[in-house]
């Protein structure tokens, strides 16, 4: 069972089953909806998702031409989940935003599919040789001891 909550904790989502799929999406709609370069989603059977609270809904045609219903918290704005219509067997599935879940095992699942790769920004997710890797961040920015020289 997975439990997800929005930032202000007014909306809770509980799954009674396991995700049927995992995926990344680089489409323009997902980027604009979340303010990030891509979304990582867990896809569950709709019957296995229970929501408490009253999320708001935005309905619009997606790039694919399908109608997408995106649900979010009207208090804090957290994107929560989406339904896509019409799309055959997808009608019985809900696309949840992985960031709402706190279960580390769930968060560490590898995506099974990557969508709209033609819209992927640069080398996003291709760079494994990052110079700086931060396990935790206390919110304080510390500049190097050496002063950085700038031209006047």
MITITOR-657149 format. One line per 3 residues: number of its first residue (from 1); their letters; for each residue x, y, z of N, C-alpha, C. Coordinates in pm, whole numbers, plus 32768, in hexadecimal, padded with zeros to 4 digits. Atoms other than C-alpha are relative to their C-alpha. Last residue first. Layout:
<nodes>
NUM> A> X,Y,Z,X,Y,Z,X,Y,Z  ... .
</nodes>
This chain:
<nodes>
152> XXX> 8047,7F83,7FE7,8DD3,9192,7AB0,7FEB,804B,7F81  7FCC,7F8D,804A,8E2C,902A,7A6D,7FAD,8079,8021  8056,7FD3,806D,8DD3,8F31,7B7A,8040,8077,7FBC .
149> XXX> 7FDB,7F7F,803B,8EB5,8E6C,7C5B,7FA2,801F,7F8D  8007,800A,8091,8E10,8D5B,7D26,801C,808A,7FC8  8059,7F9F,803F,8E84,8D6E,7E8A,8004,7FED,7F69 .
146> XXX> 7FBD,7FA6,805D,8F20,8C33,7F0E,7F98,805E,7FC3  7FAB,7FA5,7FB3,8E69,8BA5,803B,8047,8064,7FA4  7F77,8030,7FE8,8D5E,8B10,7F5A,8051,8069,804B .
143> XXX> 7FA8,7FE3,806F,8BFD,8B96,7F8A,808B,7FCA,801F  7F7C,7FDA,7FD0,8B10,8AF0,807C,805B,8014,7F87  7F9E,8000,806C,89A1,8AE5,8026,8083,8033,8038 .
140> XXX> 7F9F,7F92,7FF9,88C7,8A84,814B,8063,7FF4,7F8E  803B,7F82,802A,878F,89B4,810D,805E,8076,8004  8039,7FBC,7F8C,87FF,8886,81D7,7FC5,8089,7FDE .
137> XXX> 7FE4,7F71,800E,882F,87AD,80A5,7FBB,8049,8070  805B,7FAE,7FB0,884A,8634,80AD,8029,8090,7FF1  805B,805F,7FC1,88E3,8532,7FC3,7F97,804A,8053 .
134> XXX> 8025,7FD7,7F79,897E,8637,7EDE,7F9B,7F9C,8037  8074,8051,7FDB,8A3A,85C6,7DA7,7FE2,801F,8092  802C,7FF4,7F75,8B23,86C4,7D0B,7F84,7FAA,8014 .
131> XXX> 7F8E,7FD8,7FAE,8BEB,8687,7BCD,7FDA,8001,8094  800D,7F7C,7FC3,8AD8,85C6,7B1D,8076,801D,805B  7F81,7FD2,7FCB,8B52,849B,7A55,7FF7,808C,803A .
128> XXX> 7FE6,804A,7F85,8A05,83EB,7A23,8080,8030,8041  7F81,7FE2,7FBF,8981,84E5,7929,8010,7FB2,8081  7F97,804B,8044,8870,8450,784C,8086,8011,8048 .
125> XXX> 7FFF,808F,7FDE,874C,84AD,792B,806A,7FB0,7FB6  8045,8025,7F85,8729,8607,788D,7FFC,7F68,800B  7FCF,8080,7FCF,8827,8627,7775,7FC0,7FD7,8083 .
122> XXX> 7F71,801A,8000,8774,8739,76BA,8024,7F74,802D  7FA8,7F8B,7FFD,8607,8766,7719,8092,7FD4,800A  7FA5,8003,7F8D,853B,8635,76B4,8062,8074,7FF5 .
119> XXX> 800B,7F81,7FB6,8432,8699,75B6,805D,8007,8077  7FDC,7F96,8060,848E,8585,74BC,7FFB,808A,8042  7F70,7FE8,7FF9,848B,849D,75EA,802D,8069,7F9A .
116> XXX> 7FE2,7F7E,803E,8311,84C5,75FA,8095,8022,8008  8058,7FCC,8068,82E9,839A,76E4,802C,808A,7FCF  7FE4,7F70,8008,83E7,82D2,77AB,7FB3,8035,7F88 .
113> XXX> 8014,7FC2,8083,8380,8174,7817,8020,8095,800A  8005,8067,8066,83CF,8080,792F,7FF6,803B,7F74  806A,7FEF,8063,843F,8187,7A29,8008,7F93,7F95 .
110> XXX> 7FD0,7FCA,807F,8520,80F9,7B37,7F8A,800F,7FA0  801E,8055,8074,8486,80CE,7C8B,8032,8044,7F81  7F86,8031,8040,853B,8199,7D95,7FE5,7FA1,7F8C .
107> XXX> 7FBC,7F95,8048,840C,8269,7DF7,807A,7FCF,7FB3  8054,7FD9,8071,833F,8137,7E53,8047,8068,7FAA  7FFE,8072,805C,8450,80AD,7F31,7FB0,8020,7F82 .
104> XXX> 7F84,8000,804D,847A,8209,7FC8,8008,7F8B,7F9F  7FC6,8086,7FF9,830B,821B,8033,807C,7FF9,7FA6  7F8B,7FFB,7FA8,82C2,8391,8052,8049,7F7B,8009 .
101> XXX> 7FEE,8074,7FA9,81D1,83B2,7F2C,8080,800D,8052  805C,7FF5,7F8F,8167,8501,7E98,8010,7F8E,8064  7FCF,7FAB,7F94,829E,850F,7DBD,7FA3,800F,8077 .
98> XXX> 7FB3,804D,7F9F,822E,83E5,7CEB,802D,8054,8078  7F7C,7FBF,7FFE,811D,84A8,7C39,8051,7FC2,8071  7FE1,7FB4,7F86,7FFA,83B7,7C0C,808D,803B,7FF6 .
95> XXX> 7F72,7FDE,8009,7F6F,8346,7ABB,8020,8059,8077  7FE5,7F79,7FD0,7E20,829B,7AF4,8097,8015,8001  7F82,7FE6,7FBB,7DAD,816A,7A31,800B,8092,802A .
92> XXX> 800C,8037,7F79,7C59,80DE,79C8,807E,8018,8053  8073,7FC4,7FBC,7C3B,81BA,7894,7FF2,7FCF,808F  7FD3,7F93,7FA9,7D9C,814F,7836,7F8D,8042,804A .
89> XXX> 7FE9,8034,7F79,7D0A,8008,77B1,8031,806B,8061  800C,8090,7FEC,7C7F,80BF,7686,8015,7FD7,8090  7F85,8046,8025,7D01,8221,766A,7FFA,7F6D,8025 .
86> XXX> 8017,808F,7FF5,7BEA,831B,767E,807E,7FB9,7FD7  8076,8036,8045,7C37,83CD,7762,8004,8024,7F6C  7FF6,7FE5,808F,7D6C,83FC,7841,7F8B,7FBC,7FBA .
83> XXX> 8046,8066,804E,7D54,8419,79BB,8007,802B,7F6F  8047,7FDF,807C,7E4C,84DE,7A8B,7FB8,7F86,7FCA  8015,8071,8059,7EEC,84EB,7BE3,7FB2,802E,7F86 .
80> XXX> 8014,8080,7FBC,7F6A,85CC,7CF9,7FF6,7F89,7FA0  803C,805A,8063,7FF8,871A,7C83,7FF9,7F74,803C  7FB8,807B,8021,8038,87E4,7DC3,7FB7,7FB1,7F93 .
77> XXX> 7FDD,800B,808D,7F93,893C,7DB0,8047,7F80,7FD7  7F6F,7FF1,8010,7F96,8987,7F27,802F,7FF2,7F70  7FC3,7FB0,7F96,7E24,89CA,7F6E,8094,8018,7FE6 .
74> XXX> 8022,7F73,8016,7D7C,8958,7E2C,803E,805A,806A  8035,7FC7,7F84,7E32,880A,7E40,7FE6,8094,7FE8  7F9C,7FBE,7FAE,7E58,877A,7CE2,7FBE,8034,807F .
71> XXX> 8032,7FDD,7F7B,7DA3,8698,7BEF,8071,8039,8054  7F96,7FF5,7F9D,7DED,8687,7A7B,7FC6,8032,8083  8033,7FC0,7F87,7CDE,8609,7990,8071,7FFE,8066 .
68> XXX> 7FBD,801D,7F81,7D77,85C2,783D,7FBA,804D,806F  8029,7FA3,7F97,7CB1,85AF,76F9,8043,7FD3,8082  8057,8036,7F97,7D6E,84F6,75EB,7FDA,806E,8061 .
65> XXX> 8089,7FF5,802E,7DF6,85B6,74C0,7F9D,7FC6,8063  8026,807C,8044,7F58,853C,7506,7F75,800A,7FC0  7FBA,8004,8081,7FCA,869E,755A,7FD5,7F88,7FAD .
62> XXX> 7F6F,800D,7FF6,7EC0,869E,766B,803E,8003,7F75  7FC5,805D,8060,7D5C,8720,7652,8099,8001,8010  7FD8,7FC2,807F,7CF0,87CB,7793,8034,7F96,7FA1 .
59> XXX> 8012,805A,8072,7C4C,8786,78E2,8029,804A,7F82  7FF2,7FB4,807C,7CC1,882E,7A24,7FF7,7F9B,7F8E  7FE7,8042,8080,7C42,8793,7B66,800F,8066,7F91 .
56> XXX> 8038,7FB7,8072,7C4B,8803,7CD0,8029,7FB9,7F80  7FA7,7FC5,8063,7C91,870B,7DE8,7FB3,804A,7F93  8046,7FD9,807B,7B93,86E0,7EFE,805F,8041,7F9D .
53> XXX> 7FF1,7F72,801F,7C1A,8622,8029,7FBB,801B,7F7C  804A,7FB4,7F9A,7C49,84AC,8046,8022,8093,7FED  7FD7,7F76,7FE5,7CA4,83E3,7F11,7FAD,803A,8071 .
50> XXX> 8065,7FBA,7FAF,7C97,8269,7EE3,8037,808A,8022  7FD7,7F7D,7FCB,7D59,81B9,7DD0,7F8A,803F,8049  7FA6,8014,7F8E,7D37,8042,7D8C,8033,8083,803B .
47> XXX> 804B,803D,7F93,7C03,805F,7CAB,8055,7FEF,807E  8056,7F9C,7FBF,7CC3,8151,7BCD,7FB6,7FC8,8079  808C,8017,8027,7DCC,804A,7B80,7FAA,8062,804F .
44> XXX> 804B,8061,7FB1,7F1C,80EC,7BC6,7F79,7FE5,7FBE  8085,8016,8038,801D,81A2,7AF2,7FBE,7F8D,804B  8025,808A,7FE3,814B,8233,7BA1,7F71,7FF0,7FD1 .
41> XXX> 8085,8029,7FD3,81CD,8374,7B08,7FF9,7F6B,801C  7FF0,808E,7FE4,8316,842A,7AD8,7F7E,7FD4,803F  8046,8038,7F8D,82E5,857C,7A37,8024,7F6D,800B .
38> XXX> 8046,807D,801F,83D3,863E,7959,7FB3,7FD5,807C  7FDE,8029,8089,848C,878A,7944,7FBC,7F7F,7FD5  7F82,8049,8007,83DC,8816,7A78,8019,7FD4,7F70 .
35> XXX> 7F92,7FA0,7FF5,82CF,891E,7AAD,8088,7FBE,8000  7FAF,8014,7F88,81D2,880D,7AF8,806E,8067,8013  8051,8023,7F8B,80B2,8858,7A0B,8054,7FFB,8080 .
32> XXX> 8049,7F89,7FD2,818E,890D,790F,7FAF,7FE4,807F  7F9F,7F99,7FD5,8284,87ED,78EF,7FB8,807A,8038  7FC8,8029,7F7E,816E,86E9,78EB,8064,8066,8033 .
29> XXX> 8068,7FF7,7F9A,80B6,87A3,77D4,8036,7FDC,808A  8010,7F74,7FD9,81F3,87D7,7708,7F98,800F,806E  805A,7FAF,8052,8238,8662,76FE,7FF2,808E,8039 .
26> XXX> 7FBF,7F81,8022,836E,85D4,77A7,7FA4,805C,7FAF  803E,7FBB,8070,82C7,84AE,7856,8040,8089,7FEE  7FD8,7F73,8008,8373,83AF,7932,7FB9,803C,7F88 .
23> XXX> 7FCF,7FBE,8077,82D2,8264,7982,8025,8091,8012  7FB9,7F87,7FD4,8266,8159,7A75,8035,8045,7F83  7F95,7FCC,8056,8168,8046,7A36,803F,807A,8042 .
20> XXX> 7FFC,8058,8074,8064,7F69,7AE0,806C,802C,7F9E  8007,7FBD,8082,80A8,8010,7C2E,8005,7F99,7F8F  7F7D,7FDC,8035,8060,7F2A,7D56,7FF0,804C,7F7C .
17> XXX> 7FBB,805E,8058,7F11,7F21,7E05,8088,8033,7FD7  800B,8084,7FC3,7E4D,7FC1,7F21,8046,7F96,7FAC  800B,806C,8061,7EBD,811D,7EC1,7FF8,7F7C,804B .
14> XXX> 7FD6,8083,7FCE,7E75,823F,7FA8,7FEB,7F99,7F92  801C,8067,8063,7E66,83AD,7F45,8036,7F7D,8039  7FB8,807F,7FEE,7E4F,84C2,8044,7FD3,7F9F,7F94 .
11> XXX> 802D,806B,805A,7DED,862E,8009,8059,7F86,8017  8093,7FFE,8001,7E05,8738,811B,7FC5,7F92,7FA7  803A,8077,7FC2,7F73,86E4,8164,7F68,8000,800A .
8> XXX> 8044,7FCC,7F88,7FF4,8842,810C,7FB8,7F92,804E  7FA3,7FB2,7FAD,80F5,87B1,8019,7FC0,8030,8081  7FD4,7F83,803C,8007,86AA,7F8C,8059,804B,8063 .
5> XXX> 8044,7F87,7FCE,7FFA,854E,801C,8035,8078,7FB4  7FC8,7F82,8030,8049,83F1,7FA0,7FB1,8074,8038  804C,7F8A,7FD6,8012,829F,8043,8049,807B,7FCE .
2> XX> 7FB6,7F82,8008,8081,8159,7FA5,7FA4,8071,802A  8055,7F89,8000,8000,8000,8000,8059,807C,8000 .
</nodes>
